[in-house]
Amino acid sequence: MIRKQYKAKNRDKNVKENELKRKKEKKKGRKKEKRKREEKREKKKGRKKEKRKRETREENGRKLIIFNYNSQDISLNLSF
């Protein structure tokens, strides 16, 4: 009888330990996934920044600043 009680206690203890391990693993997995998502976002942001181009030209004594964003020219005329 005592032996059975000991086994039952041990089983309960093991079950609780295993549940804690599973929870920790889940948390680790979530953290890894979150980190991966953030890295992907950073990569995408980097690509967007590369797409934007900026040129400065002088025409007729005026400075022209041309922004090329997604193949659309947007220009600013600045005169000094």
PDB file with one MODEL, atoms N, CA, C and O in Angstrom:
MODEL        1
ATOM      1  N   MET A   1       0.817  -1.198   0.000  1.00  0.00           N
ATOM      2  CA  MET A   1       0.000   0.000   0.000  1.00  0.00           C
ATOM      3  C   MET A   1       0.863   1.265   0.000  1.00  0.00           C
ATOM      4  O   MET A   1       0.619   2.203  -0.759  1.00  0.00           O
ATOM      5  N   ILE A   2       1.865   1.267   0.859  1.00  0.00           N
ATOM      6  CA  ILE A   2       2.740   2.435   0.946  1.00  0.00           C
ATOM      7  C   ILE A   2       3.460   2.641  -0.384  1.00  0.00           C
ATOM      8  O   ILE A   2       3.630   3.768  -0.851  1.00  0.00           O
ATOM      9  N   ARG A   3       3.871   1.541  -0.973  1.00  0.00           N
ATOM     10  CA  ARG A   3       4.580   1.594  -2.246  1.00  0.00           C
ATOM     11  C   ARG A   3       3.690   2.224  -3.326  1.00  0.00           C
ATOM     12  O   ARG A   3       4.163   3.039  -4.119  1.00  0.00           O
ATOM     13  N   LYS A   4       2.422   1.853  -3.359  1.00  0.00           N
ATOM     14  CA  LYS A   4       1.483   2.407  -4.340  1.00  0.00           C
ATOM     15  C   LYS A   4       1.311   3.904  -4.126  1.00  0.00           C
ATOM     16  O   LYS A   4       1.283   4.672  -5.088  1.00  0.00           O
ATOM     17  N   GLN A   5       1.195   4.319  -2.877  1.00  0.00           N
ATOM     18  CA  GLN A   5       1.056   5.749  -2.579  1.00  0.00           C
ATOM     19  C   GLN A   5       2.291   6.518  -3.053  1.00  0.00           C
ATOM     20  O   GLN A   5       2.174   7.600  -3.628  1.00  0.00           O
ATOM     21  N   TYR A   6       3.464   5.952  -2.808  1.00  0.00           N
ATOM     22  CA  TYR A   6       4.712   6.591  -3.220  1.00  0.00           C
ATOM     23  C   TYR A   6       4.753   6.755  -4.741  1.00  0.00           C
ATOM     24  O   TYR A   6       5.130   7.806  -5.259  1.00  0.00           O
ATOM     25  N   LYS A   7       4.359   5.696  -5.439  1.00  0.00           N
ATOM     26  CA  LYS A   7       4.324   5.746  -6.910  1.00  0.00           C
ATOM     27  C   LYS A   7       3.360   6.813  -7.399  1.00  0.00           C
ATOM     28  O   LYS A   7       3.662   7.549  -8.339  1.00  0.00           O
ATOM     29  N   ALA A   8       2.205   6.896  -6.764  1.00  0.00           N
ATOM     30  CA  ALA A   8       1.193   7.880  -7.164  1.00  0.00           C
ATOM     31  C   ALA A   8       1.726   9.294  -6.937  1.00  0.00           C
ATOM     32  O   ALA A   8       1.564  10.168  -7.789  1.00  0.00           O
ATOM     33  N   LYS A   9       2.366   9.516  -5.774  1.00  0.00           N
ATOM     34  CA  LYS A   9       2.934  10.837  -5.487  1.00  0.00           C
ATOM     35  C   LYS A   9       3.977  11.202  -6.537  1.00  0.00           C
ATOM     36  O   LYS A   9       3.996  12.313  -7.067  1.00  0.00           O
ATOM     37  N   ASN A  10       4.829  10.244  -6.816  1.00  0.00           N
ATOM     38  CA  ASN A  10       5.891  10.464  -7.797  1.00  0.00           C
ATOM     39  C   ASN A  10       5.296  10.783  -9.169  1.00  0.00           C
ATOM     40  O   ASN A  10       5.774  11.675  -9.869  1.00  0.00           O
ATOM     41  N   ARG A  11       4.258  10.053  -9.541  1.00  0.00           N
ATOM     42  CA  ARG A  11       3.609  10.267 -10.834  1.00  0.00           C
ATOM     43  C   ARG A  11       3.056  11.688 -10.922  1.00  0.00           C
ATOM     44  O   ARG A  11       3.236  12.377 -11.926  1.00  0.00           O
ATOM     45  N   ASP A  12       2.381  12.113  -9.851  1.00  0.00           N
ATOM     46  CA  ASP A  12       1.828  13.470  -9.817  1.00  0.00           C
ATOM     47  C   ASP A  12       2.939  14.509  -9.945  1.00  0.00           C
ATOM     48  O   ASP A  12       2.808  15.502 -10.661  1.00  0.00           O
ATOM     49  N   LYS A  13       4.017  14.256  -9.244  1.00  0.00           N
ATOM     50  CA  LYS A  13       5.147  15.184  -9.289  1.00  0.00           C
ATOM     51  C   LYS A  13       5.705  15.265 -10.714  1.00  0.00           C
ATOM     52  O   LYS A  13       5.976  16.354 -11.221  1.00  0.00           O
ATOM     53  N   ASN A  14       5.870  14.128 -11.338  1.00  0.00           N
ATOM     54  CA  ASN A  14       6.391  14.087 -12.709  1.00  0.00           C
ATOM     55  C   ASN A  14       5.458  14.803 -13.678  1.00  0.00           C
ATOM     56  O   ASN A  14       5.911  15.519 -14.571  1.00  0.00           O
ATOM     57  N   VAL A  15       4.157  14.605 -13.499  1.00  0.00           N
ATOM     58  CA  VAL A  15       3.176  15.244 -14.370  1.00  0.00           C
ATOM     59  C   VAL A  15       3.304  16.767 -14.263  1.00  0.00           C
ATOM     60  O   VAL A  15       3.317  17.466 -15.276  1.00  0.00           O
ATOM     61  N   LYS A  16       3.397  17.271 -13.041  1.00  0.00           N
ATOM     62  CA  LYS A  16       3.524  18.714 -12.837  1.00  0.00           C
ATOM     63  C   LYS A  16       4.814  19.243 -13.474  1.00  0.00           C
ATOM     64  O   LYS A  16       4.809  20.287 -14.125  1.00  0.00           O
ATOM     65  N   GLU A  17       5.919  18.512 -13.280  1.00  0.00           N
ATOM     66  CA  GLU A  17       7.200  18.931 -13.862  1.00  0.00           C
ATOM     67  C   GLU A  17       7.112  18.965 -15.382  1.00  0.00           C
ATOM     68  O   GLU A  17       7.597  19.898 -16.022  1.00  0.00           O
ATOM     69  N   ASN A  18       6.492  17.943 -15.948  1.00  0.00           N
ATOM     70  CA  ASN A  18       6.362  17.893 -17.408  1.00  0.00           C
ATOM     71  C   ASN A  18       5.519  19.046 -17.935  1.00  0.00           C
ATOM     72  O   ASN A  18       5.830  19.623 -18.977  1.00  0.00           O
ATOM     73  N   GLU A  19       4.448  19.384 -17.210  1.00  0.00           N
ATOM     74  CA  GLU A  19       3.603  20.508 -17.627  1.00  0.00           C
ATOM     75  C   GLU A  19       4.397  21.809 -17.613  1.00  0.00           C
ATOM     76  O   GLU A  19       4.282  22.623 -18.530  1.00  0.00           O
ATOM     77  N   LEU A  20       5.206  22.001 -16.565  1.00  0.00           N
ATOM     78  CA  LEU A  20       6.039  23.207 -16.492  1.00  0.00           C
ATOM     79  C   LEU A  20       7.035  23.254 -17.660  1.00  0.00           C
ATOM     80  O   LEU A  20       7.251  24.301 -18.269  1.00  0.00           O
ATOM     81  N   LYS A  21       7.631  22.102 -17.952  1.00  0.00           N
ATOM     82  CA  LYS A  21       8.570  22.041 -19.081  1.00  0.00           C
ATOM     83  C   LYS A  21       7.885  22.421 -20.380  1.00  0.00           C
ATOM     84  O   LYS A  21       8.426  23.191 -21.174  1.00  0.00           O
ATOM     85  N   ARG A  22       6.700  21.883 -20.594  1.00  0.00           N
ATOM     86  CA  ARG A  22       5.946  22.190 -21.826  1.00  0.00           C
ATOM     87  C   ARG A  22       5.648  23.688 -21.923  1.00  0.00           C
ATOM     88  O   ARG A  22       5.791  24.291 -22.986  1.00  0.00           O
ATOM     89  N   LYS A  23       5.233  24.279 -20.800  1.00  0.00           N
ATOM     90  CA  LYS A  23       4.928  25.708 -20.783  1.00  0.00           C
ATOM     91  C   LYS A  23       6.165  26.520 -21.146  1.00  0.00           C
ATOM     92  O   LYS A  23       6.083  27.461 -21.936  1.00  0.00           O
ATOM     93  N   LYS A  24       7.314  26.157 -20.570  1.00  0.00           N
ATOM     94  CA  LYS A  24       8.556  26.873 -20.852  1.00  0.00           C
ATOM     95  C   LYS A  24       8.922  26.745 -22.329  1.00  0.00           C
ATOM     96  O   LYS A  24       9.333  27.718 -22.961  1.00  0.00           O
ATOM     97  N   GLU A  25       8.768  25.537 -22.872  1.00  0.00           N
ATOM     98  CA  GLU A  25       9.074  25.316 -24.287  1.00  0.00           C
ATOM     99  C   GLU A  25       8.163  26.144 -25.180  1.00  0.00           C
ATOM    100  O   GLU A  25       8.607  26.706 -26.182  1.00  0.00           O
ATOM    101  N   LYS A  26       6.885  26.217 -24.812  1.00  0.00           N
ATOM    102  CA  LYS A  26       5.937  27.029 -25.586  1.00  0.00           C
ATOM    103  C   LYS A  26       6.375  28.482 -25.588  1.00  0.00           C
ATOM    104  O   LYS A  26       6.377  29.143 -26.626  1.00  0.00           O
ATOM    105  N   LYS A  27       6.751  28.978 -24.393  1.00  0.00           N
ATOM    106  CA  LYS A  27       7.201  30.374 -24.281  1.00  0.00           C
ATOM    107  C   LYS A  27       8.415  30.598 -25.165  1.00  0.00           C
ATOM    108  O   LYS A  27       8.493  31.597 -25.880  1.00  0.00           O
ATOM    109  N   LYS A  28       9.360  29.672 -25.117  1.00  0.00           N
ATOM    110  CA  LYS A  28      10.563  29.796 -25.945  1.00  0.00           C
ATOM    111  C   LYS A  28      10.180  29.845 -27.414  1.00  0.00           C
ATOM    112  O   LYS A  28      10.689  30.668 -28.175  1.00  0.00           O
ATOM    113  N   GLY A  29       9.283  28.962 -27.800  1.00  0.00           N
ATOM    114  CA  GLY A  29       8.833  28.912 -29.195  1.00  0.00           C
ATOM    115  C   GLY A  29       8.197  30.227 -29.612  1.00  0.00           C
ATOM    116  O   GLY A  29       8.461  30.732 -30.703  1.00  0.00           O
ATOM    117  N   ARG A  30       7.363  30.778 -28.747  1.00  0.00           N
ATOM    118  CA  ARG A  30       6.694  32.051 -29.053  1.00  0.00           C
ATOM    119  C   ARG A  30       7.717  33.169 -29.186  1.00  0.00           C
ATOM    120  O   ARG A  30       7.620  34.010 -30.080  1.00  0.00           O
ATOM    121  N   LYS A  31       8.702  33.170 -28.288  1.00  0.00           N
ATOM    122  CA  LYS A  31       9.736  34.207 -28.343  1.00  0.00           C
ATOM    123  C   LYS A  31      10.529  34.100 -29.643  1.00  0.00           C
ATOM    124  O   LYS A  31      10.844  35.111 -30.270  1.00  0.00           O
ATOM    125  N   LYS A  32      10.848  32.871 -30.043  1.00  0.00           N
ATOM    126  CA  LYS A  32      11.588  32.663 -31.290  1.00  0.00           C
ATOM    127  C   LYS A  32      10.768  33.158 -32.477  1.00  0.00           C
ATOM    128  O   LYS A  32      11.283  33.849 -33.357  1.00  0.00           O
ATOM    129  N   GLU A  33       9.488  32.797 -32.489  1.00  0.00           N
ATOM    130  CA  GLU A  33       8.617  33.236 -33.585  1.00  0.00           C
ATOM    131  C   GLU A  33       8.536  34.754 -33.635  1.00  0.00           C
ATOM    132  O   GLU A  33       8.590  35.350 -34.711  1.00  0.00           O
ATOM    133  N   LYS A  34       8.405  35.378 -32.471  1.00  0.00           N
ATOM    134  CA  LYS A  34       8.311  36.837 -32.397  1.00  0.00           C
ATOM    135  C   LYS A  34       9.596  37.458 -32.939  1.00  0.00           C
ATOM    136  O   LYS A  34       9.547  38.420 -33.706  1.00  0.00           O
ATOM    137  N   ARG A  35      10.737  36.913 -32.545  1.00  0.00           N
ATOM    138  CA  ARG A  35      12.020  37.424 -33.008  1.00  0.00           C
ATOM    139  C   ARG A  35      12.137  37.296 -34.527  1.00  0.00           C
ATOM    140  O   ARG A  35      12.615  38.211 -35.198  1.00  0.00           O
ATOM    141  N   LYS A  36      11.699  36.159 -35.061  1.00  0.00           N
ATOM    142  CA  LYS A  36      11.743  35.953 -36.512  1.00  0.00           C
ATOM    143  C   LYS A  36      10.876  36.979 -37.235  1.00  0.00           C
ATOM    144  O   LYS A  36      11.285  37.550 -38.246  1.00  0.00           O
ATOM    145  N   ARG A  37       9.656  37.209 -36.698  1.00  0.00           N
ATOM    146  CA  ARG A  37       8.758  38.199 -37.308  1.00  0.00           C
ATOM    147  C   ARG A  37       9.397  39.583 -37.309  1.00  0.00           C
ATOM    148  O   ARG A  37       9.324  40.303 -38.305  1.00  0.00           O
ATOM    149  N   GLU A  38      10.026  39.956 -36.186  1.00  0.00           N
ATOM    150  CA  GLU A  38      10.668  41.263 -36.094  1.00  0.00           C
ATOM    151  C   GLU A  38      11.812  41.383 -37.100  1.00  0.00           C
ATOM    152  O   GLU A  38      11.992  42.428 -37.724  1.00  0.00           O
ATOM    153  N   GLU A  39      12.582  40.304 -37.251  1.00  0.00           N
ATOM    154  CA  GLU A  39      13.683  40.315 -38.220  1.00  0.00           C
ATOM    155  C   GLU A  39      13.147  40.491 -39.633  1.00  0.00           C
ATOM    156  O   GLU A  39      13.722  41.236 -40.427  1.00  0.00           O
ATOM    157  N   LYS A  40      12.056  39.814 -39.950  1.00  0.00           N
ATOM    158  CA  LYS A  40      11.455  39.963 -41.274  1.00  0.00           C
ATOM    159  C   LYS A  40      11.032  41.399 -41.510  1.00  0.00           C
ATOM    160  O   LYS A  40      11.265  41.950 -42.586  1.00  0.00           O
ATOM    161  N   ARG A  41      10.400  42.019 -40.494  1.00  0.00           N
ATOM    162  CA  ARG A  41       9.971  43.412 -40.598  1.00  0.00           C
ATOM    163  C   ARG A  41      11.159  44.328 -40.876  1.00  0.00           C
ATOM    164  O   ARG A  41      11.091  45.218 -41.724  1.00  0.00           O
ATOM    165  N   GLU A  42      12.247  44.092 -40.146  1.00  0.00           N
ATOM    166  CA  GLU A  42      13.443  44.916 -40.324  1.00  0.00           C
ATOM    167  C   GLU A  42      13.971  44.783 -41.750  1.00  0.00           C
ATOM    168  O   GLU A  42      14.355  45.774 -42.371  1.00  0.00           O
ATOM    169  N   LYS A  43      13.987  43.562 -42.260  1.00  0.00           N
ATOM    170  CA  LYS A  43      14.457  43.343 -43.633  1.00  0.00           C
ATOM    171  C   LYS A  43      13.580  44.097 -44.629  1.00  0.00           C
ATOM    172  O   LYS A  43      14.081  44.739 -45.552  1.00  0.00           O
ATOM    173  N   LYS A  44      12.252  44.008 -44.427  1.00  0.00           N
ATOM    174  CA  LYS A  44      11.332  44.697 -45.334  1.00  0.00           C
ATOM    175  C   LYS A  44      11.547  46.204 -45.267  1.00  0.00           C
ATOM    176  O   LYS A  44      11.538  46.872 -46.301  1.00  0.00           O
ATOM    177  N   LYS A  45      11.742  46.753 -44.064  1.00  0.00           N
ATOM    178  CA  LYS A  45      11.976  48.183 -43.913  1.00  0.00           C
ATOM    179  C   LYS A  45      13.239  48.581 -44.666  1.00  0.00           C
ATOM    180  O   LYS A  45      13.273  49.619 -45.326  1.00  0.00           O
ATOM    181  N   GLY A  46      14.266  47.762 -44.565  1.00  0.00           N
ATOM    182  CA  GLY A  46      15.522  48.040 -45.262  1.00  0.00           C
ATOM    183  C   GLY A  46      15.315  48.101 -46.759  1.00  0.00           C
ATOM    184  O   GLY A  46      15.872  48.970 -47.430  1.00  0.00           O
ATOM    185  N   ARG A  47      14.520  47.191 -47.287  1.00  0.00           N
ATOM    186  CA  ARG A  47      14.236  47.183 -48.731  1.00  0.00           C
ATOM    187  C   ARG A  47      13.517  48.456 -49.147  1.00  0.00           C
ATOM    188  O   ARG A  47      13.840  49.044 -50.178  1.00  0.00           O
ATOM    189  N   LYS A  48      12.544  48.884 -48.349  1.00  0.00           N
ATOM    190  CA  LYS A  48      11.790  50.087 -48.683  1.00  0.00           C
ATOM    191  C   LYS A  48      12.709  51.296 -48.724  1.00  0.00           C
ATOM    192  O   LYS A  48      12.577  52.149 -49.602  1.00  0.00           O
ATOM    193  N   LYS A  49      13.632  51.376 -47.790  1.00  0.00           N
ATOM    194  CA  LYS A  49      14.550  52.503 -47.752  1.00  0.00           C
ATOM    195  C   LYS A  49      15.430  52.524 -48.999  1.00  0.00           C
ATOM    196  O   LYS A  49      15.756  53.593 -49.515  1.00  0.00           O
ATOM    197  N   GLU A  50      15.809  51.359 -49.474  1.00  0.00           N
ATOM    198  CA  GLU A  50      16.633  51.287 -50.674  1.00  0.00           C
ATOM    199  C   GLU A  50      15.863  51.758 -51.906  1.00  0.00           C
ATOM    200  O   GLU A  50      16.454  52.319 -52.829  1.00  0.00           O
ATOM    201  N   LYS A  51      14.562  51.536 -51.924  1.00  0.00           N
ATOM    202  CA  LYS A  51      13.759  51.927 -53.082  1.00  0.00           C
ATOM    203  C   LYS A  51      13.690  53.441 -53.243  1.00  0.00           C
ATOM    204  O   LYS A  51      13.578  53.940 -54.363  1.00  0.00           O
ATOM    205  N   ARG A  52      13.757  54.167 -52.144  1.00  0.00           N
ATOM    206  CA  ARG A  52      13.691  55.625 -52.206  1.00  0.00           C
ATOM    207  C   ARG A  52      15.043  56.170 -52.647  1.00  0.00           C
ATOM    208  O   ARG A  52      16.073  55.861 -52.047  1.00  0.00           O
ATOM    209  N   LYS A  53      15.034  56.967 -53.677  1.00  0.00           N
ATOM    210  CA  LYS A  53      16.271  57.579 -54.142  1.00  0.00           C
ATOM    211  C   LYS A  53      16.111  59.082 -54.103  1.00  0.00           C
ATOM    212  O   LYS A  53      15.012  59.614 -54.261  1.00  0.00           O
ATOM    213  N   ARG A  54      17.236  59.764 -53.889  1.00  0.00           N
ATOM    214  CA  ARG A  54      17.169  61.218 -53.811  1.00  0.00           C
ATOM    215  C   ARG A  54      18.286  61.806 -54.666  1.00  0.00           C
ATOM    216  O   ARG A  54      19.444  61.406 -54.548  1.00  0.00           O
ATOM    217  N   GLU A  55      17.939  62.737 -55.507  1.00  0.00           N
ATOM    218  CA  GLU A  55      18.910  63.400 -56.368  1.00  0.00           C
ATOM    219  C   GLU A  55      18.829  64.901 -56.149  1.00  0.00           C
ATOM    220  O   GLU A  55      17.760  65.439 -55.859  1.00  0.00           O
ATOM    221  N   THR A  56      19.956  65.570 -56.287  1.00  0.00           N
ATOM    222  CA  THR A  56      19.943  67.040 -56.279  1.00  0.00           C
ATOM    223  C   THR A  56      20.578  67.516 -57.575  1.00  0.00           C
ATOM    224  O   THR A  56      21.658  67.068 -57.960  1.00  0.00           O
ATOM    225  N   ARG A  57      19.903  68.409 -58.222  1.00  0.00           N
ATOM    226  CA  ARG A  57      20.398  68.995 -59.483  1.00  0.00           C
ATOM    227  C   ARG A  57      20.245  70.508 -59.429  1.00  0.00           C
ATOM    228  O   ARG A  57      19.444  71.049 -58.666  1.00  0.00           O
ATOM    229  N   GLU A  58      21.035  71.170 -60.258  1.00  0.00           N
ATOM    230  CA  GLU A  58      20.864  72.622 -60.386  1.00  0.00           C
ATOM    231  C   GLU A  58      20.446  72.928 -61.810  1.00  0.00           C
ATOM    232  O   GLU A  58      21.126  72.557 -62.767  1.00  0.00           O
ATOM    233  N   GLU A  59      19.324  73.606 -61.935  1.00  0.00           N
ATOM    234  CA  GLU A  59      18.843  74.018 -63.245  1.00  0.00           C
ATOM    235  C   GLU A  59      18.475  75.492 -63.176  1.00  0.00           C
ATOM    236  O   GLU A  59      17.692  75.901 -62.319  1.00  0.00           O
ATOM    237  N   ASN A  60      19.032  76.279 -64.067  1.00  0.00           N
ATOM    238  CA  ASN A  60      18.754  77.720 -64.138  1.00  0.00           C
ATOM    239  C   ASN A  60      18.959  78.427 -62.793  1.00  0.00           C
ATOM    240  O   ASN A  60      18.171  79.294 -62.415  1.00  0.00           O
ATOM    241  N   GLY A  61      20.007  78.057 -62.087  1.00  0.00           N
ATOM    242  CA  GLY A  61      20.320  78.708 -60.815  1.00  0.00           C
ATOM    243  C   GLY A  61      19.447  78.267 -59.657  1.00  0.00           C
ATOM    244  O   GLY A  61      19.530  78.845 -58.574  1.00  0.00           O
ATOM    245  N   ARG A  62      18.625  77.272 -59.855  1.00  0.00           N
ATOM    246  CA  ARG A  62      17.769  76.750 -58.779  1.00  0.00           C
ATOM    247  C   ARG A  62      18.211  75.339 -58.418  1.00  0.00           C
ATOM    248  O   ARG A  62      18.668  74.566 -59.260  1.00  0.00           O
ATOM    249  N   LYS A  63      18.061  75.041 -57.165  1.00  0.00           N
ATOM    250  CA  LYS A  63      18.369  73.674 -56.742  1.00  0.00           C
ATOM    251  C   LYS A  63      17.105  72.838 -56.868  1.00  0.00           C
ATOM    252  O   LYS A  63      16.038  73.215 -56.383  1.00  0.00           O
ATOM    253  N   LEU A  64      17.246  71.714 -57.518  1.00  0.00           N
ATOM    254  CA  LEU A  64      16.127  70.779 -57.664  1.00  0.00           C
ATOM    255  C   LEU A  64      16.436  69.534 -56.831  1.00  0.00           C
ATOM    256  O   LEU A  64      17.494  68.923 -56.984  1.00  0.00           O
ATOM    257  N   ILE A  65      15.529  69.176 -55.974  1.00  0.00           N
ATOM    258  CA  ILE A  65      15.679  67.918 -55.241  1.00  0.00           C
ATOM    259  C   ILE A  65      14.604  66.977 -55.761  1.00  0.00           C
ATOM    260  O   ILE A  65      13.412  67.277 -55.700  1.00  0.00           O
ATOM    261  N   ILE A  66      15.041  65.842 -56.269  1.00  0.00           N
ATOM    262  CA  ILE A  66      14.093  64.882 -56.856  1.00  0.00           C
ATOM    263  C   ILE A  66      14.110  63.609 -56.013  1.00  0.00           C
ATOM    264  O   ILE A  66      15.150  62.986 -55.798  1.00  0.00           O
ATOM    265  N   PHE A  67      12.926  63.255 -55.550  1.00  0.00           N
ATOM    266  CA  PHE A  67      12.757  62.005 -54.816  1.00  0.00           C
ATOM    267  C   PHE A  67      12.122  60.997 -55.749  1.00  0.00           C
ATOM    268  O   PHE A  67      11.090  61.270 -56.361  1.00  0.00           O
ATOM    269  N   ASN A  68      12.725  59.855 -55.856  1.00  0.00           N
ATOM    270  CA  ASN A  68      12.146  58.790 -56.663  1.00  0.00           C
ATOM    271  C   ASN A  68      11.625  57.738 -55.697  1.00  0.00           C
ATOM    272  O   ASN A  68      12.400  57.032 -55.052  1.00  0.00           O
ATOM    273  N   TYR A  69      10.325  57.642 -55.607  1.00  0.00           N
ATOM    274  CA  TYR A  69       9.705  56.680 -54.700  1.00  0.00           C
ATOM    275  C   TYR A  69       8.811  55.765 -55.510  1.00  0.00           C
ATOM    276  O   TYR A  69       7.822  56.204 -56.098  1.00  0.00           O
ATOM    277  N   ASN A  70       9.162  54.493 -55.538  1.00  0.00           N
ATOM    278  CA  ASN A  70       8.413  53.484 -56.305  1.00  0.00           C
ATOM    279  C   ASN A  70       8.189  53.947 -57.745  1.00  0.00           C
ATOM    280  O   ASN A  70       7.070  53.920 -58.259  1.00  0.00           O
ATOM    281  N   SER A  71       9.257  54.362 -58.363  1.00  0.00           N
ATOM    282  CA  SER A  71       9.309  54.793 -59.768  1.00  0.00           C
ATOM    283  C   SER A  71       8.390  55.978 -60.095  1.00  0.00           C
ATOM    284  O   SER A  71       7.952  56.121 -61.237  1.00  0.00           O
ATOM    285  N   GLN A  72       8.097  56.822 -59.106  1.00  0.00           N
ATOM    286  CA  GLN A  72       7.351  58.059 -59.339  1.00  0.00           C
ATOM    287  C   GLN A  72       8.256  59.210 -58.916  1.00  0.00           C
ATOM    288  O   GLN A  72       8.743  59.238 -57.786  1.00  0.00           O
ATOM    289  N   ASP A  73       8.478  60.153 -59.816  1.00  0.00           N
ATOM    290  CA  ASP A  73       9.338  61.285 -59.497  1.00  0.00           C
ATOM    291  C   ASP A  73       8.546  62.370 -58.776  1.00  0.00           C
ATOM    292  O   ASP A  73       7.498  62.814 -59.245  1.00  0.00           O
ATOM    293  N   ILE A  74       9.056  62.777 -57.653  1.00  0.00           N
ATOM    294  CA  ILE A  74       8.467  63.879 -56.909  1.00  0.00           C
ATOM    295  C   ILE A  74       9.578  64.914 -56.763  1.00  0.00           C
ATOM    296  O   ILE A  74      10.623  64.617 -56.185  1.00  0.00           O
ATOM    297  N   SER A  75       9.369  66.110 -57.271  1.00  0.00           N
ATOM    298  CA  SER A  75      10.453  67.092 -57.238  1.00  0.00           C
ATOM    299  C   SER A  75      10.089  68.297 -56.379  1.00  0.00           C
ATOM    300  O   SER A  75       8.925  68.684 -56.268  1.00  0.00           O
ATOM    301  N   LEU A  76      11.126  68.878 -55.776  1.00  0.00           N
ATOM    302  CA  LEU A  76      10.989  70.094 -54.981  1.00  0.00           C
ATOM    303  C   LEU A  76      11.864  71.173 -55.606  1.00  0.00           C
ATOM    304  O   LEU A  76      13.039  70.934 -55.886  1.00  0.00           O
ATOM    305  N   ASN A  77      11.319  72.319 -55.817  1.00  0.00           N
ATOM    306  CA  ASN A  77      12.109  73.434 -56.328  1.00  0.00           C
ATOM    307  C   ASN A  77      12.504  74.336 -55.166  1.00  0.00           C
ATOM    308  O   ASN A  77      11.650  74.866 -54.455  1.00  0.00           O
ATOM    309  N   LEU A  78      13.779  74.498 -54.990  1.00  0.00           N
ATOM    310  CA  LEU A  78      14.271  75.384 -53.948  1.00  0.00           C
ATOM    311  C   LEU A  78      15.120  76.467 -54.602  1.00  0.00           C
ATOM    312  O   LEU A  78      16.056  76.156 -55.339  1.00  0.00           O
ATOM    313  N   SER A  79      14.817  77.694 -54.350  1.00  0.00           N
ATOM    314  CA  SER A  79      15.638  78.772 -54.902  1.00  0.00           C
ATOM    315  C   SER A  79      16.316  79.525 -53.765  1.00  0.00           C
ATOM    316  O   SER A  79      15.689  79.848 -52.756  1.00  0.00           O
ATOM    317  N   PHE A  80      17.590  79.796 -53.940  1.00  0.00           N
ATOM    318  CA  PHE A  80      18.353  80.517 -52.923  1.00  0.00           C
ATOM    319  C   PHE A  80      18.889  81.812 -53.487  1.00  0.00           C
ATOM    320  O   PHE A  80      19.561  82.562 -52.779  1.00  0.00           O
TER     321      PHE A  80
ENDMDL
END
